[in-house]
Amino acid sequence: MIKNAIVRRPGHSLVNGITSAPELGKPDYGLAIKQHDAYIEALKSCGVGVTVLKADERFPDSCFVEDVAVCTRKFAVITNPGASSRKGEEIEIIEVIKKYYNDIEYIKKPGTLEGGDVMMVKDHFYIGLSKRTNREGAEQLIKVLGKYGMSGSIVEMLEMLHLKSGLAYLEDNVLLITGEYINNLEFKKFNKIMIDEEETYSANCIRVNDYVLVPAGYPKTKEKIEAVGFKVIVVDTSEYRKVNGGLSCLSLRF
Ligand code: GLY
């Protein structure tokens, strides 16, 4: 059961967020705020209490709070973002994480790790080696997981930004999967829902209690998720997509 979520309001500087899709244009700030409001409402309608942090204009990507912490059922980890413009965001999340967790661990230099590269499946954590998360960071996380009786494993990555750009665990052994992960033997045991190539972005969904949040504009993905019996809430994230953002990275959920 997910009881809590933490989100951070986007600042006007969101328009300068890191992007690998400049052809989509800059986010419309007014629309991004409306979409953020709707995202918060969607989380609340799943029965989650949402803590809303103030925008931090210093960090254009700081609304993507998922990258700066990993929240497990026993402890939290403050990460060390691999993107240079995001270094320092992790410091801003510590105080709020302290309100929820007694045990807090830290990823330390030269380790880098972003939460978007970490996929939780019960007490096992898949950690993608991306341009943001290095082997040292992944190994530090595996070590602290072991300390708390949990485990982690490393997933080699080729091209996706974050591990969860192409994977989402929906609980009940169901995994949304696309692109480079489809033939990865690490994910053999799951009941896989394959995401069509033209809907790749929508592999980034989130299961929140009785619902799955799905991004607007991906009808095939929505249909496939509904077909296996999940209730779906559609949330528009078009402005966040322009700066590499999706449903999962907009919140910490625990
Ligand atoms: N703009 C989100 C990220 O690339 O970290």
py3Dmol code that shows the C-alpha trace and the ligand (Angstrom):
import py3Dmol

protein = """\
ATOM      1  CA  MET A   1       0.000   0.000   0.000  1.00  0.00           C
ATOM      2  CA  ILE A   2       1.376   3.390  -0.976  1.00  0.00           C
ATOM      3  CA  LYS A   3       0.477   5.909   1.717  1.00  0.00           C
ATOM      4  CA  ASN A   4       2.668   8.872   0.855  1.00  0.00           C
ATOM      5  CA  ALA A   5       3.952  10.761  -2.119  1.00  0.00           C
ATOM      6  CA  ILE A   6       6.311  13.717  -2.331  1.00  0.00           C
ATOM      7  CA  VAL A   7       6.218  16.052  -5.304  1.00  0.00           C
ATOM      8  CA  ARG A   8       7.957  19.338  -6.057  1.00  0.00           C
ATOM      9  CA  ARG A   9       6.264  22.088  -8.013  1.00  0.00           C
ATOM     10  CA  PRO A  10       8.012  22.901 -11.283  1.00  0.00           C
ATOM     11  CA  GLY A  11       9.705  26.289 -11.437  1.00  0.00           C
ATOM     12  CA  HIS A  12       9.687  28.635 -14.416  1.00  0.00           C
ATOM     13  CA  SER A  13      13.204  27.296 -15.055  1.00  0.00           C
ATOM     14  CA  LEU A  14      11.585  24.011 -16.149  1.00  0.00           C
ATOM     15  CA  VAL A  15      11.917  25.359 -19.684  1.00  0.00           C
ATOM     16  CA  ASN A  16      15.682  24.903 -19.289  1.00  0.00           C
ATOM     17  CA  GLY A  17      15.406  21.293 -18.129  1.00  0.00           C
ATOM     18  CA  ILE A  18      17.676  18.697 -19.681  1.00  0.00           C
ATOM     19  CA  THR A  19      16.186  17.301 -22.850  1.00  0.00           C
ATOM     20  CA  SER A  20      17.069  14.654 -25.372  1.00  0.00           C
ATOM     21  CA  ALA A  21      14.089  15.646 -27.535  1.00  0.00           C
ATOM     22  CA  PRO A  22      14.559  19.351 -28.407  1.00  0.00           C
ATOM     23  CA  GLU A  23      12.324  18.823 -31.446  1.00  0.00           C
ATOM     24  CA  LEU A  24       9.334  18.688 -29.048  1.00  0.00           C
ATOM     25  CA  GLY A  25       9.913  22.344 -28.112  1.00  0.00           C
ATOM     26  CA  LYS A  26      10.057  24.003 -24.689  1.00  0.00           C
ATOM     27  CA  PRO A  27       7.476  23.234 -22.020  1.00  0.00           C
ATOM     28  CA  ASP A  28       4.563  25.667 -21.687  1.00  0.00           C
ATOM     29  CA  TYR A  29       4.870  26.640 -18.024  1.00  0.00           C
ATOM     30  CA  GLY A  30       1.168  27.423 -17.501  1.00  0.00           C
ATOM     31  CA  LEU A  31       0.164  24.078 -18.936  1.00  0.00           C
ATOM     32  CA  ALA A  32       2.879  22.296 -16.961  1.00  0.00           C
ATOM     33  CA  ILE A  33       1.388  23.721 -13.741  1.00  0.00           C
ATOM     34  CA  LYS A  34      -2.116  22.556 -14.712  1.00  0.00           C
ATOM     35  CA  GLN A  35      -0.752  19.096 -15.502  1.00  0.00           C
ATOM     36  CA  HIS A  36       1.052  19.049 -12.156  1.00  0.00           C
ATOM     37  CA  ASP A  37      -2.207  19.924 -10.369  1.00  0.00           C
ATOM     38  CA  ALA A  38      -3.944  17.060 -12.172  1.00  0.00           C
ATOM     39  CA  TYR A  39      -1.096  14.686 -11.311  1.00  0.00           C
ATOM     40  CA  ILE A  40      -1.426  15.537  -7.609  1.00  0.00           C
ATOM     41  CA  GLU A  41      -5.206  15.017  -7.798  1.00  0.00           C
ATOM     42  CA  ALA A  42      -4.683  11.639  -9.468  1.00  0.00           C
ATOM     43  CA  LEU A  43      -2.341  10.521  -6.663  1.00  0.00           C
ATOM     44  CA  LYS A  44      -4.858  11.690  -4.065  1.00  0.00           C
ATOM     45  CA  SER A  45      -7.661   9.822  -5.760  1.00  0.00           C
ATOM     46  CA  CYS A  46      -5.566   6.657  -5.334  1.00  0.00           C
ATOM     47  CA  GLY A  47      -5.673   7.221  -1.572  1.00  0.00           C
ATOM     48  CA  VAL A  48      -2.210   8.751  -1.207  1.00  0.00           C
ATOM     49  CA  GLY A  49      -1.307  11.698   1.037  1.00  0.00           C
ATOM     50  CA  VAL A  50       0.730  14.123  -1.064  1.00  0.00           C
ATOM     51  CA  THR A  51       3.417  16.454   0.303  1.00  0.00           C
ATOM     52  CA  VAL A  52       3.909  19.322  -2.130  1.00  0.00           C
ATOM     53  CA  LEU A  53       7.322  21.031  -1.989  1.00  0.00           C
ATOM     54  CA  LYS A  54       7.893  24.556  -3.245  1.00  0.00           C
ATOM     55  CA  ALA A  55       9.482  25.096  -6.631  1.00  0.00           C
ATOM     56  CA  ASP A  56      13.238  25.527  -6.636  1.00  0.00           C
ATOM     57  CA  GLU A  57      14.177  27.795  -9.524  1.00  0.00           C
ATOM     58  CA  ARG A  58      17.882  27.015  -9.121  1.00  0.00           C
ATOM     59  CA  PHE A  59      17.310  23.523 -10.452  1.00  0.00           C
ATOM     60  CA  PRO A  60      15.320  23.285 -13.729  1.00  0.00           C
ATOM     61  CA  ASP A  61      14.765  19.523 -13.286  1.00  0.00           C
ATOM     62  CA  SER A  62      13.950  19.560  -9.586  1.00  0.00           C
ATOM     63  CA  CYS A  63      10.273  18.644 -10.059  1.00  0.00           C
ATOM     64  CA  PHE A  64      11.596  15.191 -11.025  1.00  0.00           C
ATOM     65  CA  VAL A  65      11.992  14.244  -7.370  1.00  0.00           C
ATOM     66  CA  GLU A  66      12.152  10.523  -7.994  1.00  0.00           C
ATOM     67  CA  ASP A  67      15.759  10.866  -9.092  1.00  0.00           C
ATOM     68  CA  VAL A  68      17.073  12.220  -5.813  1.00  0.00           C
ATOM     69  CA  ALA A  69      15.943   9.501  -3.410  1.00  0.00           C
ATOM     70  CA  VAL A  70      15.077   5.817  -3.314  1.00  0.00           C
ATOM     71  CA  CYS A  71      12.335   5.092  -0.795  1.00  0.00           C
ATOM     72  CA  THR A  72      12.099   1.472   0.347  1.00  0.00           C
ATOM     73  CA  ARG A  73       9.737  -0.007   2.938  1.00  0.00           C
ATOM     74  CA  LYS A  74      12.530   0.058   5.529  1.00  0.00           C
ATOM     75  CA  PHE A  75      14.821   2.958   4.729  1.00  0.00           C
ATOM     76  CA  ALA A  76      15.541   5.732   2.241  1.00  0.00           C
ATOM     77  CA  VAL A  77      18.616   6.469   0.185  1.00  0.00           C
ATOM     78  CA  ILE A  78      19.609   9.974  -0.827  1.00  0.00           C
ATOM     79  CA  THR A  79      21.166   9.636  -4.255  1.00  0.00           C
ATOM     80  CA  ASN A  80      23.969  11.481  -6.022  1.00  0.00           C
ATOM     81  CA  PRO A  81      22.599  12.609  -9.415  1.00  0.00           C
ATOM     82  CA  GLY A  82      24.803  11.919 -12.403  1.00  0.00           C
ATOM     83  CA  ALA A  83      23.664  14.961 -14.381  1.00  0.00           C
ATOM     84  CA  SER A  84      25.896  17.894 -13.416  1.00  0.00           C
ATOM     85  CA  SER A  85      23.056  20.459 -13.519  1.00  0.00           C
ATOM     86  CA  ARG A  86      21.124  18.294 -11.053  1.00  0.00           C
ATOM     87  CA  LYS A  87      23.852  17.972  -8.429  1.00  0.00           C
ATOM     88  CA  GLY A  88      22.584  19.653  -5.260  1.00  0.00           C
ATOM     89  CA  GLU A  89      18.922  18.701  -5.768  1.00  0.00           C
ATOM     90  CA  GLU A  90      19.492  15.744  -3.448  1.00  0.00           C
ATOM     91  CA  ILE A  91      20.414  18.054  -0.554  1.00  0.00           C
ATOM     92  CA  GLU A  92      17.033  19.784  -0.860  1.00  0.00           C
ATOM     93  CA  ILE A  93      15.099  16.548  -0.297  1.00  0.00           C
ATOM     94  CA  ILE A  94      16.857  15.419   2.890  1.00  0.00           C
ATOM     95  CA  GLU A  95      14.726  17.356   5.396  1.00  0.00           C
ATOM     96  CA  VAL A  96      11.427  16.096   4.048  1.00  0.00           C
ATOM     97  CA  ILE A  97      12.704  12.504   3.839  1.00  0.00           C
ATOM     98  CA  LYS A  98      13.714  12.777   7.521  1.00  0.00           C
ATOM     99  CA  LYS A  99      10.058  13.351   8.406  1.00  0.00           C
ATOM    100  CA  TYR A 100       9.209   9.883   7.089  1.00  0.00           C
ATOM    101  CA  TYR A 101      12.336   7.792   7.679  1.00  0.00           C
ATOM    102  CA  ASN A 102      14.616   7.157  10.661  1.00  0.00           C
ATOM    103  CA  ASP A 103      17.141   5.261   8.576  1.00  0.00           C
ATOM    104  CA  ILE A 104      18.674   7.233   5.730  1.00  0.00           C
ATOM    105  CA  GLU A 105      21.635   6.156   3.615  1.00  0.00           C
ATOM    106  CA  TYR A 106      23.624   8.150   1.073  1.00  0.00           C
ATOM    107  CA  ILE A 107      25.199   7.407  -2.302  1.00  0.00           C
ATOM    108  CA  LYS A 108      28.651   8.946  -2.176  1.00  0.00           C
ATOM    109  CA  LYS A 109      31.157  10.146  -4.781  1.00  0.00           C
ATOM    110  CA  PRO A 110      32.518   8.729  -7.032  1.00  0.00           C
ATOM    111  CA  GLY A 111      29.232   6.808  -7.086  1.00  0.00           C
ATOM    112  CA  THR A 112      26.377   8.388  -8.997  1.00  0.00           C
ATOM    113  CA  LEU A 113      22.814   7.139  -9.006  1.00  0.00           C
ATOM    114  CA  GLU A 114      19.419   8.533 -10.016  1.00  0.00           C
ATOM    115  CA  GLY A 115      16.148   7.051  -8.793  1.00  0.00           C
ATOM    116  CA  GLY A 116      14.854   6.778 -12.358  1.00  0.00           C
ATOM    117  CA  ASP A 117      17.364   3.972 -12.765  1.00  0.00           C
ATOM    118  CA  VAL A 118      15.991   1.965  -9.855  1.00  0.00           C
ATOM    119  CA  MET A 119      12.987  -0.325 -10.203  1.00  0.00           C
ATOM    120  CA  MET A 120      11.582  -1.875  -7.049  1.00  0.00           C
ATOM    121  CA  VAL A 121      10.041  -5.338  -7.237  1.00  0.00           C
ATOM    122  CA  LYS A 122       9.051  -6.135  -3.643  1.00  0.00           C
ATOM    123  CA  ASP A 123      12.401  -6.267  -1.799  1.00  0.00           C
ATOM    124  CA  HIS A 124      14.545  -6.617  -4.901  1.00  0.00           C
ATOM    125  CA  PHE A 125      15.813  -3.582  -6.787  1.00  0.00           C
ATOM    126  CA  TYR A 126      16.882  -3.573 -10.429  1.00  0.00           C
ATOM    127  CA  ILE A 127      19.495  -0.881 -11.030  1.00  0.00           C
ATOM    128  CA  GLY A 128      20.232   0.331 -14.547  1.00  0.00           C
ATOM    129  CA  LEU A 129      23.703   1.438 -15.548  1.00  0.00           C
ATOM    130  CA  SER A 130      22.896   4.580 -17.513  1.00  0.00           C
ATOM    131  CA  LYS A 131      24.714   7.818 -18.278  1.00  0.00           C
ATOM    132  CA  ARG A 132      23.420   8.982 -14.873  1.00  0.00           C
ATOM    133  CA  THR A 133      24.066   5.914 -12.710  1.00  0.00           C
ATOM    134  CA  ASN A 134      27.520   4.360 -12.621  1.00  0.00           C
ATOM    135  CA  ARG A 135      28.644   0.941 -11.431  1.00  0.00           C
ATOM    136  CA  GLU A 136      30.076   2.378  -8.217  1.00  0.00           C
ATOM    137  CA  GLY A 137      26.711   4.002  -7.391  1.00  0.00           C
ATOM    138  CA  ALA A 138      24.828   0.795  -8.177  1.00  0.00           C
ATOM    139  CA  GLU A 139      27.205  -1.247  -6.022  1.00  0.00           C
ATOM    140  CA  GLN A 140      26.826   1.169  -3.118  1.00  0.00           C
ATOM    141  CA  LEU A 141      23.061   0.763  -3.346  1.00  0.00           C
ATOM    142  CA  ILE A 142      23.298  -3.045  -3.462  1.00  0.00           C
ATOM    143  CA  LYS A 143      25.485  -2.952  -0.359  1.00  0.00           C
ATOM    144  CA  VAL A 144      23.019  -0.866   1.671  1.00  0.00           C
ATOM    145  CA  LEU A 145      20.110  -2.983   0.470  1.00  0.00           C
ATOM    146  CA  GLY A 146      21.949  -6.030   1.842  1.00  0.00           C
ATOM    147  CA  LYS A 147      22.317  -4.315   5.205  1.00  0.00           C
ATOM    148  CA  TYR A 148      18.508  -4.166   5.477  1.00  0.00           C
ATOM    149  CA  GLY A 149      17.876  -7.728   4.199  1.00  0.00           C
ATOM    150  CA  MET A 150      17.029  -6.613   0.665  1.00  0.00           C
ATOM    151  CA  SER A 151      18.784  -7.214  -2.630  1.00  0.00           C
ATOM    152  CA  GLY A 152      19.697  -5.511  -5.870  1.00  0.00           C
ATOM    153  CA  SER A 153      21.005  -6.453  -9.289  1.00  0.00           C
ATOM    154  CA  ILE A 154      22.601  -4.506 -12.099  1.00  0.00           C
ATOM    155  CA  VAL A 155      20.987  -4.090 -15.517  1.00  0.00           C
ATOM    156  CA  GLU A 156      23.267  -3.155 -18.374  1.00  0.00           C
ATOM    157  CA  MET A 157      21.727  -0.437 -20.548  1.00  0.00           C
ATOM    158  CA  LEU A 158      22.354   0.665 -24.094  1.00  0.00           C
ATOM    159  CA  GLU A 159      20.377   3.730 -25.052  1.00  0.00           C
ATOM    160  CA  MET A 160      17.522   4.684 -22.743  1.00  0.00           C
ATOM    161  CA  LEU A 161      17.878   7.702 -20.466  1.00  0.00           C
ATOM    162  CA  HIS A 162      16.782   5.904 -17.321  1.00  0.00           C
ATOM    163  CA  LEU A 163      15.977   2.271 -16.565  1.00  0.00           C
ATOM    164  CA  LYS A 164      12.334   3.191 -16.045  1.00  0.00           C
ATOM    165  CA  SER A 165      12.159   5.039 -19.378  1.00  0.00           C
ATOM    166  CA  GLY A 166      11.357   1.592 -20.725  1.00  0.00           C
ATOM    167  CA  LEU A 167      10.113  -0.484 -17.793  1.00  0.00           C
ATOM    168  CA  ALA A 168       7.384  -0.250 -15.175  1.00  0.00           C
ATOM    169  CA  TYR A 169       6.564  -2.861 -12.572  1.00  0.00           C
ATOM    170  CA  LEU A 170       2.807  -2.884 -12.022  1.00  0.00           C
ATOM    171  CA  GLU A 171       2.884  -5.415  -9.128  1.00  0.00           C
ATOM    172  CA  ASP A 172       1.248  -8.870  -9.383  1.00  0.00           C
ATOM    173  CA  ASN A 173       4.247  -9.963 -11.508  1.00  0.00           C
ATOM    174  CA  VAL A 174       3.176  -7.702 -14.388  1.00  0.00           C
ATOM    175  CA  LEU A 175       5.891  -5.705 -16.133  1.00  0.00           C
ATOM    176  CA  LEU A 176       5.505  -3.081 -18.843  1.00  0.00           C
ATOM    177  CA  ILE A 177       8.482  -3.451 -21.108  1.00  0.00           C
ATOM    178  CA  THR A 178       9.824  -1.976 -24.303  1.00  0.00           C
ATOM    179  CA  GLY A 179      12.850  -1.567 -26.550  1.00  0.00           C
ATOM    180  CA  GLU A 180      16.219  -2.730 -25.348  1.00  0.00           C
ATOM    181  CA  TYR A 181      14.791  -4.586 -22.336  1.00  0.00           C
ATOM    182  CA  ILE A 182      12.451  -6.938 -24.178  1.00  0.00           C
ATOM    183  CA  ASN A 183      15.001  -9.706 -24.659  1.00  0.00           C
ATOM    184  CA  ASN A 184      16.881  -9.123 -21.427  1.00  0.00           C
ATOM    185  CA  LEU A 185      16.866 -12.409 -19.483  1.00  0.00           C
ATOM    186  CA  GLU A 186      16.726 -10.462 -16.189  1.00  0.00           C
ATOM    187  CA  PHE A 187      13.033  -9.909 -16.895  1.00  0.00           C
ATOM    188  CA  LYS A 188      12.158 -13.388 -18.152  1.00  0.00           C
ATOM    189  CA  LYS A 189      10.078 -14.372 -15.129  1.00  0.00           C
ATOM    190  CA  PHE A 190       7.545 -11.538 -15.462  1.00  0.00           C
ATOM    191  CA  ASN A 191       4.221 -11.470 -17.255  1.00  0.00           C
ATOM    192  CA  LYS A 192       5.214  -8.890 -19.813  1.00  0.00           C
ATOM    193  CA  ILE A 193       3.058  -6.280 -21.450  1.00  0.00           C
ATOM    194  CA  MET A 194       4.985  -5.233 -24.531  1.00  0.00           C
ATOM    195  CA  ILE A 195       4.739  -1.555 -25.367  1.00  0.00           C
ATOM    196  CA  ASP A 196       4.615  -0.724 -29.071  1.00  0.00           C
ATOM    197  CA  GLU A 197       7.616   1.128 -30.416  1.00  0.00           C
ATOM    198  CA  GLU A 198       5.579   4.205 -31.367  1.00  0.00           C
ATOM    199  CA  GLU A 199       4.265   4.354 -27.776  1.00  0.00           C
ATOM    200  CA  THR A 200       7.631   3.849 -26.049  1.00  0.00           C
ATOM    201  CA  TYR A 201       7.180   6.874 -23.779  1.00  0.00           C
ATOM    202  CA  SER A 202       4.135   5.239 -22.191  1.00  0.00           C
ATOM    203  CA  ALA A 203       6.214   2.399 -20.738  1.00  0.00           C
ATOM    204  CA  ASN A 204       6.699   4.861 -17.904  1.00  0.00           C
ATOM    205  CA  CYS A 205       3.469   4.226 -15.990  1.00  0.00           C
ATOM    206  CA  ILE A 206       2.984   3.916 -12.241  1.00  0.00           C
ATOM    207  CA  ARG A 207       0.896   1.546 -10.176  1.00  0.00           C
ATOM    208  CA  VAL A 208      -0.589   3.433  -7.252  1.00  0.00           C
ATOM    209  CA  ASN A 209      -2.691   1.173  -5.029  1.00  0.00           C
ATOM    210  CA  ASP A 210      -5.786   0.134  -7.021  1.00  0.00           C
ATOM    211  CA  TYR A 211      -4.912   2.126 -10.134  1.00  0.00           C
ATOM    212  CA  VAL A 212      -2.330   2.453 -12.854  1.00  0.00           C
ATOM    213  CA  LEU A 213      -1.542   5.993 -13.965  1.00  0.00           C
ATOM    214  CA  VAL A 214      -0.972   6.080 -17.727  1.00  0.00           C
ATOM    215  CA  PRO A 215       0.180   9.098 -19.752  1.00  0.00           C
ATOM    216  CA  ALA A 216      -2.383  10.686 -22.068  1.00  0.00           C
ATOM    217  CA  GLY A 217      -2.085   9.995 -25.779  1.00  0.00           C
ATOM    218  CA  TYR A 218      -1.094   6.323 -25.780  1.00  0.00           C
ATOM    219  CA  PRO A 219      -4.281   4.381 -26.535  1.00  0.00           C
ATOM    220  CA  LYS A 220      -2.653   1.026 -27.244  1.00  0.00           C
ATOM    221  CA  THR A 221      -0.825   0.996 -23.930  1.00  0.00           C
ATOM    222  CA  LYS A 222      -3.973   2.010 -22.068  1.00  0.00           C
ATOM    223  CA  GLU A 223      -5.946  -0.760 -23.736  1.00  0.00           C
ATOM    224  CA  LYS A 224      -3.308  -3.393 -22.962  1.00  0.00           C
ATOM    225  CA  ILE A 225      -3.173  -2.415 -19.282  1.00  0.00           C
ATOM    226  CA  GLU A 226      -6.966  -2.433 -18.993  1.00  0.00           C
ATOM    227  CA  ALA A 227      -7.098  -5.793 -20.765  1.00  0.00           C
ATOM    228  CA  VAL A 228      -5.207  -7.463 -17.904  1.00  0.00           C
ATOM    229  CA  GLY A 229      -7.686  -6.047 -15.404  1.00  0.00           C
ATOM    230  CA  PHE A 230      -6.147  -2.857 -14.060  1.00  0.00           C
ATOM    231  CA  LYS A 231      -8.133   0.314 -13.479  1.00  0.00           C
ATOM    232  CA  VAL A 232      -6.478   3.178 -15.308  1.00  0.00           C
ATOM    233  CA  ILE A 233      -6.247   6.914 -14.642  1.00  0.00           C
ATOM    234  CA  VAL A 234      -4.974   8.926 -17.606  1.00  0.00           C
ATOM    235  CA  VAL A 235      -2.733  11.878 -16.762  1.00  0.00           C
ATOM    236  CA  ASP A 236      -1.373  14.319 -19.320  1.00  0.00           C
ATOM    237  CA  THR A 237       2.392  14.813 -19.025  1.00  0.00           C
ATOM    238  CA  SER A 238       3.030  16.384 -22.438  1.00  0.00           C
ATOM    239  CA  GLU A 239       4.991  19.340 -21.008  1.00  0.00           C
ATOM    240  CA  TYR A 240       7.225  17.111 -18.882  1.00  0.00           C
ATOM    241  CA  ARG A 241       7.918  14.794 -21.778  1.00  0.00           C
ATOM    242  CA  LYS A 242       9.607  17.742 -23.506  1.00  0.00           C
ATOM    243  CA  VAL A 243      12.276  17.657 -20.781  1.00  0.00           C
ATOM    244  CA  ASN A 244      12.637  13.886 -20.454  1.00  0.00           C
ATOM    245  CA  GLY A 245      10.083  13.672 -17.647  1.00  0.00           C
ATOM    246  CA  GLY A 246       7.343  11.149 -17.076  1.00  0.00           C
ATOM    247  CA  LEU A 247       4.843   9.875 -14.546  1.00  0.00           C
ATOM    248  CA  SER A 248       7.297   8.062 -12.325  1.00  0.00           C
ATOM    249  CA  CYS A 249       9.931  10.765 -11.989  1.00  0.00           C
ATOM    250  CA  LEU A 250       7.370  13.369 -10.860  1.00  0.00           C
ATOM    251  CA  SER A 251       6.990  11.787  -7.411  1.00  0.00           C
ATOM    252  CA  LEU A 252       8.483   9.718  -4.652  1.00  0.00           C
ATOM    253  CA  ARG A 253       5.959   7.128  -3.517  1.00  0.00           C
ATOM    254  CA  PHE A 254       6.161   4.955  -0.423  1.00  0.00           C
TER     255      PHE A 254
END
"""
ligand_1 = """\
5
LIG
N 14.994 16.519 -17.510
C 15.045 15.385 -16.668
C 16.371 14.742 -16.730
O 16.877 14.566 -17.818
O 16.971 14.470 -15.714
"""
view = py3Dmol.view(width=600, height=400)
view.addModel(protein, "pdb")
view.setStyle({"model": 0}, {"cartoon": {"style": "trace"}})
view.addModel(ligand_1, "xyz")
view.setStyle({"model": 1}, {"stick": {}})
view.zoomTo()
view.show()
